[in-house]
Amino acid sequence: MGERSDIKLHINIDKHKERFSSLTSLFKSKEANEKDLQLAAVEGVYVYHTVQHNESFR
């Protein structure tokens, strides 16, 4: 069997389906609300500032 068929078999395993469904339940919605957008903006400014000043994330 090839790689693609191995992946298809893995995706269809009940254990995988169960864990994937519990993972997707962590996300409330697919659309960003105002709070999500503000948080993304703050994170973007933080990263931009860090890169501009050659600071490390360590």
C-alpha positions in Angstrom: 0.0 0.0 0.0 1.1 3.5 -0.7 1.3 6.6 1.5 -2.1 8.0 0.4 -3.9 4.8 1.2 -2.2 4.6 4.6 -3.3 8.1 5.4 -6.9 7.3 4.3 -6.9 4.2 6.5 -5.6 6.1 9.5 -8.2 8.9 9.1 -11.0 6.3 9.1 -9.9 4.6 12.4 -12.5 5.1 15.1 -9.9 6.2 17.6 -8.7 9.0 15.2 -12.3 10.1 14.5 -13.0 10.3 18.3 -9.9 12.4 19.1 -10.4 14.7 16.1 -14.0 15.4 17.0 -13.0 16.2 20.6 -10.3 18.5 19.2 -12.7 20.4 17.0 -15.1 20.9 19.8 -12.5 23.2 21.4 -13.1 25.8 18.7 -16.3 27.8 19.4 -16.9 29.2 15.9 -15.3 29.6 12.5 -15.8 33.3 12.4 -13.7 35.8 14.4 -15.5 38.2 16.6 -14.3 41.7 17.7 -12.4 40.3 20.7 -10.6 37.8 18.5 -9.6 40.5 16.0 -8.3 42.7 18.7 -6.2 39.9 20.2 -4.8 39.1 16.8 -3.8 42.7 16.3 -2.1 42.9 19.7 -0.2 39.7 18.9 0.8 41.0 15.5 2.1 44.3 17.0 4.1 42.3 19.6 5.8 40.2 17.0 6.5 43.1 14.7 8.1 45.0 17.6 10.2 42.0 18.6 11.4 41.5 15.0 12.2 45.2 14.4 14.3 45.3 17.5 16.0 42.0 16.8 14.8 40.6 20.1 14.7 36.8 20.8 11.7 34.8 21.9 13.9 32.7 24.1 
